[in-house]
Amino acid sequence: MKDKIIIFDTTLRDGEQSLQSSLNTQEKIEIALALEKMNVDIIEAGFPISSPGDFKSVQEICKKIKNSTVCSLARCIEKDIKIAAQAMSKLNHFRIHLFLGTSKLHIESKLKKNFQEIQDMAIKSIQLAKKYTDDIEFSCEDAGRTSIDNLCLIVESLIKNGVKTINIPDTVGYTIPNEFSKIISELFKRVPNIDQAIISVHCHNDLGMAVGNSISAIQAGARQIEGTITGIGERAGNAALEEVIMTIKTRQKMLNFFTEIKHKEIYQTSKIISKICNISIPINKAIIGSNAFAHSSGIHQDGVIKNRKNYEIMSPKDIGLKKIKFNLTSRSGRAAVKNRMQEMGYTEKDYNLKKLYKKFLILADKKGQIFDYDLQKLAFIKKYSIKKNTLVLKNISFSSKSVNKTNIYIQVLYNAITHKSKIYTKNGIIYGIYKALKKITKIKFLLKKFKIKSIKKNKKILGKVNIIAKYKNEIFYGNYTSQDIIQASVESIINILNNILKFKQIKKKI
């Protein structure tokens, strides 16, 4: 029979500690609701004593959360415990999470006490917390560096006094998996009443071991894992819960565990948290990075076309991602090019694969990555005699009456006819140019990303503008380099529009 692993999310508490600025109440509510939608068991909503804002956020989250258990952190201090309970008082059931250092280092250098005094503090705090709830979790801070004898003594005492969940944190990310699993195993061997509590783990990632330590701990008997979505948190962060969850799912036959997480909500939840916390997800991030299900090697692409399991141990659909397109580069083979053309609706009767692939390699060596509209141009542009550029910039100027008000005058040659446009904008010059070109071309495209990078060329500092746009579910890319950022921006947008126009012409004629 499989054992359930309880998922405890501390994105709103430990995760927030790593951010450059605090989240506001509405942002925290949005994250909490996303976590609940994902079916997280325990949501650690905050540390109410830390600030009035955190107290209010915990209060408001308690009004919104219906299914997950809400938890608040408190030191072993009377005021902390009372404030934590007060913040969650509108709920019928909630958890108070107490913590206290147990390692010799923490006891002597931080707390200036002895081990007996620590035990007494813990018991007194538990007795107070029990007046408010019977769901108490206790964290033995720095358990990874606590002597096993002392750890066993305090865990036994905590359970005797009614603690239902004992957390064994690797607070500074010091241990490695076989060492950490041995700590958990020793507790199960030496603590006589350990069957009366759930053993939890909270691992930090200072040595990159957080997920490995967490998995080794459940193999040794722990049944709750604490962490954050995307792994954010103090210093190098926490165990990334999406990695923990998908490890349990992907290796369930070997591990023999399960979670009640709704796996298809993982990707969307990570995107929400990334956006609100203003932390980008690295492209090579396990599970949720943009390259996690991407394939560039021709050998890999061919293998995946034949059977995705050749190079994918899980499906992108498992985490709520739609089917991933291959990265088409000079490393891609004919099979990948043919497959992408098929996905766009073309058969081999519509184009010559041999000729297309030859052109594809030449362009890929120059450009790097090849996109759908590139393939279509390579396959059909000669066949249908499509003009190279149908939109050309002739002139642009602008005047500002104030900092926030700008008049933009733009002149372009479009389909051999000169078009002039005057746009008044309060939203910046780039937005005004975008609006003007949309008006002239009547193309309803959407700017998705705008990035400027400084580069040095021939002792000159130039601005390279890269823009990503979307048109009819297709992604288009434009870039231009110039000393004049405005000109580079306009030319990048025009570059995109010319690609869209060619895309439309090809689609119309095929």
C-alpha positions in Angstrom: 0.0 0.0 0.0 1.3 3.4 -1.0 1.9 6.1 1.7 0.7 9.7 1.3 3.3 12.4 1.4 2.0 15.6 2.8 3.0 18.7 0.9 3.7 21.8 3.1 4.3 25.0 1.1 6.2 27.9 2.6 6.4 30.1 -0.5 4.5 32.9 1.4 6.8 32.7 4.4 10.3 31.4 3.7 10.0 32.1 0.0 9.1 35.8 0.6 12.1 36.3 2.8 14.3 36.0 -0.4 12.5 38.8 -2.3 13.9 42.3 -2.8 10.5 43.8 -1.6 7.6 42.4 0.4 4.5 41.2 -1.4 1.3 43.0 -0.7 -1.8 41.4 0.7 -3.6 40.9 -2.7 -0.5 39.3 -4.2 -0.2 36.9 -1.3 -3.9 36.0 -1.6 -3.4 35.3 -5.3 -0.5 33.0 -4.6 -2.4 31.2 -1.7 -5.4 30.6 -4.0 -3.1 29.2 -6.7 -1.5 26.8 -4.1 -5.0 25.7 -3.0 -6.0 25.1 -6.6 -3.0 22.9 -6.9 -4.3 21.1 -3.8 -1.4 21.8 -1.5 -2.1 20.3 2.0 -0.6 23.0 4.2 0.0 26.6 3.3 2.3 28.5 5.6 0.7 31.9 5.1 3.3 34.0 7.0 5.0 35.1 10.3 2.3 37.3 11.8 4.4 38.9 14.6 7.0 40.1 12.0 4.9 43.1 10.8 1.3 44.5 10.7 1.3 43.8 7.0 2.1 40.2 7.4 -0.6 39.9 10.2 -3.2 41.4 7.9 -2.2 39.2 5.0 -2.5 36.0 7.1 -6.0 37.2 8.2 -7.1 37.9 4.7 -5.8 34.6 3.4 -7.7 32.8 6.1 -10.9 34.4 4.7 -10.2 33.0 1.2 -8.8 29.5 1.8 -11.4 26.7 2.1 -9.6 23.4 1.7 -5.9 23.6 2.5 -4.8 24.0 6.1 -3.5 27.4 6.9 -0.4 27.6 9.1 1.5 30.5 10.7 5.0 30.6 12.1 5.8 31.6 15.7 8.9 31.7 17.8 8.7 30.1 21.3 7.6 33.4 22.7 4.2 34.0 24.3 3.4 37.1 22.1 4.3 35.4 18.9 2.0 32.5 19.6 -0.9 34.7 20.6 -0.5 36.9 17.5 -0.3 33.8 15.2 -3.5 32.4 16.8 -5.3 35.8 16.5 -4.4 36.1 12.8 -6.0 32.8 12.1 -8.9 33.0 14.6 -11.6 33.2 11.9 -10.8 29.6 10.9 -12.2 26.5 12.7 -9.0 24.7 12.1 -5.5 26.0 11.7 -1.9 25.1 12.5 0.7 26.9 14.6 4.3 26.3 13.6 6.7 26.7 16.5 10.5 26.7 16.0 13.5 26.8 18.3 17.2 26.1 17.7 18.4 22.7 18.9 22.0 22.5 17.7 24.9 23.3 20.1 25.9 26.2 17.9 22.4 27.8 18.0 21.8 27.1 21.7 25.1 28.6 22.9 25.9 31.3 20.4 22.5 32.5 19.3 20.1 31.7 22.2 22.7 31.9 25.0 21.1 29.0 26.9 21.7 25.4 27.7 19.9 22.3 26.3 17.6 21.9 29.3 16.5 25.5 29.1 15.6 24.9 25.4 13.5 21.9 26.3 11.7 23.9 28.9 11.0 26.7 26.5 9.7 24.3 23.9 7.3 22.6 26.4 6.0 25.9 27.8 5.3 27.2 24.2 3.5 24.0 23.2 1.2 24.2 26.3 0.3 27.8 25.3 -0.3 27.0 21.6 -2.6 24.0 22.6 -5.0 26.6 24.1 -5.7 27.7 20.5 -5.4 24.6 18.4 -4.6 20.9 18.6 -2.6 21.1 15.3 0.9 22.1 16.3 4.1 21.6 14.4 7.5 22.1 16.0 10.7 22.7 14.1 14.0 21.7 15.7 16.0 24.5 14.0 19.4 23.4 12.7 18.5 19.7 13.3 21.0 18.7 10.6 23.8 19.9 12.9 22.2 18.8 16.2 23.7 15.8 18.0 21.6 12.7 17.4 21.3 12.1 21.2 19.9 15.6 21.9 17.6 15.4 18.8 16.1 12.1 20.0 15.6 13.5 23.5 13.8 16.7 22.3 11.7 14.9 19.7 10.5 12.4 22.3 9.6 15.2 24.7 7.8 17.2 22.0 5.6 14.2 21.1 4.8 13.5 24.8 3.5 17.0 25.1 1.1 16.7 22.2 3.0 17.9 19.1 1.5 16.2 16.1 4.1 17.1 13.5 7.9 17.3 14.2 9.9 19.1 11.6 13.6 18.1 11.1 15.1 21.0 9.1 18.4 21.1 7.4 18.4 24.8 8.1 21.7 25.7 6.5 21.7 23.1 3.7 24.7 21.3 5.2 23.9 17.6 5.0 24.0 15.2 2.0 21.3 12.6 1.3 22.8 9.5 3.0 23.7 11.6 6.0 20.2 13.2 6.3 18.4 9.9 5.8 20.5 8.4 8.6 19.3 11.1 10.9 15.6 10.3 10.1 16.3 6.5 10.4 17.9 7.0 13.8 14.9 8.9 15.1 12.6 6.1 14.1 14.9 3.6 15.8 15.5 5.5 19.0 12.4 7.6 19.8 9.8 5.2 21.4 6.7 7.3 20.7 7.6 8.5 17.2 4.6 6.6 15.7 2.4 9.2 17.4 3.6 12.1 15.2 4.3 12.8 11.6 8.0 13.5 10.8 8.5 16.4 8.4 11.6 17.8 6.7 12.5 21.3 5.5 15.7 21.3 3.5 17.7 24.2 2.2 19.7 24.2 -1.0 23.0 25.7 0.0 24.9 22.6 -1.5 22.2 21.9 -4.1 21.0 18.9 -2.0 17.5 20.1 -0.9 15.4 17.9 -3.1 17.8 14.9 -2.8 17.7 15.2 1.0 13.9 15.5 1.0 13.5 12.3 -1.1 16.0 10.4 1.0 14.1 11.5 4.2 10.8 10.1 3.1 12.5 6.8 2.1 13.7 6.8 5.8 10.2 7.4 7.2 9.4 11.1 7.0 5.8 11.8 5.6 5.8 15.5 5.1 8.0 17.6 2.9 8.3 21.4 3.2 9.5 23.6 0.4 8.5 26.3 -2.1 7.4 26.5 -5.7 10.4 27.2 -7.9 12.6 26.7 -4.8 12.7 30.3 -3.7 13.8 31.1 -0.1 16.6 32.2 2.1 20.1 32.2 0.6 20.1 29.4 -2.1 16.5 28.6 -1.4 14.4 25.7 -0.4 13.5 22.3 -1.8 11.6 23.0 -5.1 8.3 21.4 -4.5 7.6 20.9 -8.2 10.7 18.7 -8.4 9.7 16.8 -5.2 6.2 16.2 -6.4 7.2 15.1 -9.9 9.9 12.8 -8.5 7.3 11.1 -6.4 5.0 10.8 -9.4 7.6 9.7 -11.9 9.3 7.2 -9.7 6.2 6.0 -7.8 6.9 2.3 -8.5 10.2 2.6 -6.8 9.3 5.0 -4.0 5.8 3.7 -3.4 4.5 7.1 -2.3 1.8 9.5 -3.6 0.7 13.1 -3.1 -2.8 14.5 -3.6 -1.4 17.4 -5.7 -3.2 18.3 -8.9 -0.1 17.9 -11.1 -1.6 19.8 -14.1 -1.7 22.9 -12.0 2.1 22.9 -11.4 3.2 24.9 -14.4 0.5 27.6 -14.1 1.2 28.0 -10.4 4.9 28.4 -11.0 4.2 31.1 -13.6 1.9 33.0 -11.2 4.5 32.9 -8.5 7.3 33.8 -10.9 5.4 36.8 -12.1 4.2 38.1 -8.7 7.6 37.6 -7.1 9.4 39.0 -10.1 11.8 36.1 -10.2 12.5 34.6 -13.6 12.5 30.8 -14.0 15.9 29.7 -15.4 15.5 28.0 -18.8 17.2 24.8 -17.6 15.2 24.6 -14.4 13.9 21.1 -13.8 10.2 20.5 -14.5 9.2 24.1 -15.2 12.1 25.7 -17.2 11.4 26.5 -20.8 14.0 23.9 -21.9 12.7 21.2 -19.6 10.9 19.5 -22.5 12.8 21.1 -25.4 14.9 19.1 -27.8 17.6 20.6 -30.1 19.7 17.6 -31.1 18.7 16.0 -34.3 19.1 12.5 -32.8 16.9 13.4 -29.8 14.3 15.1 -32.0 14.1 12.0 -34.3 13.9 9.8 -31.2 11.1 11.9 -29.7 9.1 11.9 -33.0 9.2 8.1 -33.0 8.3 7.8 -29.3 8.5 10.7 -26.8 9.5 8.2 -24.1 12.9 7.8 -25.8 14.0 11.2 -24.3 11.3 12.3 -22.0 10.7 10.6 -18.6 7.5 12.5 -18.1 5.0 14.3 -20.3 4.7 18.1 -20.4 1.0 17.5 -20.2 1.6 16.1 -16.7 2.3 19.6 -15.3 -0.3 21.4 -17.4 1.9 22.3 -20.4 0.7 22.0 -24.0 2.7 20.1 -26.5 6.2 21.5 -26.8 7.7 22.4 -30.2 11.2 21.4 -31.0 14.0 24.1 -31.1 14.9 24.1 -34.8 18.6 24.8 -35.0 21.5 23.7 -37.2 21.7 20.6 -35.0 18.2 19.6 -36.1 17.7 16.8 -38.7 15.4 16.4 -41.7 12.9 14.5 -39.5 12.4 17.5 -37.2 11.9 19.9 -40.2 9.5 17.5 -41.8 7.6 17.0 -38.6 7.3 20.8 -38.0 6.0 21.3 -41.5 3.4 18.6 -40.9 2.3 20.3 -37.7 1.7 23.5 -39.6 -0.5 21.5 -42.0 1.8 21.0 -45.0 2.4 17.7 -46.8 5.6 16.7 -48.8 3.6 17.4 -52.0 3.5 21.1 -51.0 7.3 21.5 -50.9 10.6 19.9 -51.6 12.1 18.6 -48.3 15.6 18.1 -49.7 15.8 21.7 -51.0 14.1 23.1 -47.9 16.5 21.3 -45.5 19.5 22.6 -47.5 18.2 26.2 -47.2 17.3 25.6 -43.6 20.9 24.6 -42.6 22.3 27.7 -44.2 19.9 30.1 -42.5 20.2 28.2 -39.1 24.0 28.7 -39.2 23.4 32.4 -39.6 20.4 33.0 -37.4 20.7 30.3 -34.7 17.0 29.3 -34.1 14.5 28.9 -37.0 10.8 29.7 -36.5 7.7 28.7 -38.3 7.5 31.7 -40.5 11.2 31.2 -41.5 10.4 27.6 -42.6 7.4 28.9 -44.7 9.5 31.6 -46.3 12.3 29.0 -47.2 9.7 26.6 -48.6 7.5 28.9 -50.5 8.9 32.4 -51.0 10.4 31.8 -54.5 7.4 29.7 -55.6 5.0 32.5 -55.0 7.4 35.5 -55.8 6.6 37.3 -52.5 8.4 40.6 -52.2 11.1 40.8 -49.6 9.7 43.8 -47.8 6.3 45.3 -48.1 6.7 47.8 -45.2 9.7 50.3 -45.1 10.4 53.1 -42.6 10.7 56.5 -44.3 10.8 58.9 -41.4 9.9 59.3 -37.8 9.9 62.3 -35.4 8.3 63.1 -32.1 7.7 66.0 -29.8 6.9 66.2 -26.1 5.0 68.9 -24.4 5.6 67.2 -21.0 7.3 64.2 -19.6 4.2 62.0 -20.0 2.7 63.4 -23.2 4.3 62.6 -26.6 3.2 63.3 -30.2 4.7 60.8 -32.7 4.8 61.4 -36.5 5.7 58.3 -38.6 6.0 57.9 -42.3 6.3 54.4 -43.9 6.1 53.0 -47.4 3.5 50.2 -47.3 2.5 48.3 -50.4 4.3 51.0 -52.5 2.1 53.7 -51.0 3.3 56.3 -48.5 1.4 56.4 -45.3 1.6 59.0 -42.6 0.4 58.8 -39.1 0.2 61.0 -36.1 -0.2 59.4 -32.7 -0.6 61.0 -29.3 0.4 58.8 -26.4 0.8 58.9 -22.6 2.3 55.4 -22.5 5.8 56.1 -24.0 7.3 56.3 -27.4 7.6 52.6 -28.1 3.9 52.0 -27.3 3.0 55.0 -29.6 5.0 53.5 -32.5 3.4 50.1 -32.0 0.0 51.8 -32.0 0.8 53.8 -35.2 2.0 50.8 -37.1 -1.0 48.7 -36.1 -3.2 51.5 -37.4 -1.4 51.8 -40.7 -1.2 48.0 -41.4 -4.4 47.0 -39.7 -2.6 44.0 -38.4 -3.8 43.0 -34.9 -0.5 41.8 -33.4 0.5 41.9 -29.7 3.9 42.8 -28.4 4.9 40.2 -25.8 8.5 41.1 -24.9 10.8 44.1 -25.4 14.5 43.9 -24.5 17.4 46.3 -25.1 21.0 45.2 -24.8 24.1 47.4 -25.2 26.8 46.1 -27.4 30.2 47.5 -28.4 31.1 47.6 -32.1 34.0 49.5 -33.8 34.5 51.4 -30.5 30.9 52.6 -30.6 28.2 51.7 -28.1 25.1 50.4 -29.9 21.7 49.4 -28.7 20.4 46.0 -29.8 16.6 45.7 -29.6 14.9 42.3 -29.5 11.1 42.1 -29.7 8.8 39.2 -29.5 5.2 39.5 -30.8 2.2 37.3 -31.3 -0.1 37.1 -34.2 -2.8 34.4 -34.6 -1.2 32.1 -32.1 2.2 32.3 -34.0 5.3 33.9 -32.4 7.3 36.4 -34.4 10.7 37.8 -33.6 12.3 41.1 -34.7 15.7 42.7 -33.9 17.7 45.7 -35.0 20.9 47.3 -33.9 21.6 51.1 -34.0 23.0 54.0 -31.9 19.5 55.3 -31.9 17.3 53.1 -29.7 14.1 54.6 -31.1 15.1 53.7 -34.7 16.2 50.2 -33.6 12.8 49.7 -31.9 10.8 50.9 -35.0 12.9 48.7 -37.3 12.5 45.7 -35.0 8.7 46.1 -35.1 8.8 46.6 -38.9 10.9 43.5 -39.2 8.1 41.6 -37.3 5.4 43.1 -39.5 7.1 42.1 -42.7 7.4 38.6 -41.4 3.7 38.6 -40.5 2.8 39.9 -44.0 4.8 37.2 -45.7 3.2 34.6 -43.4 -0.2 35.9 -44.4 0.6 35.8 -48.1 1.9 32.3 -47.9 -1.0 31.0 -45.9 -3.4 32.7 -48.4 -1.7 31.0 -51.4 -1.2 27.5 -50.1 
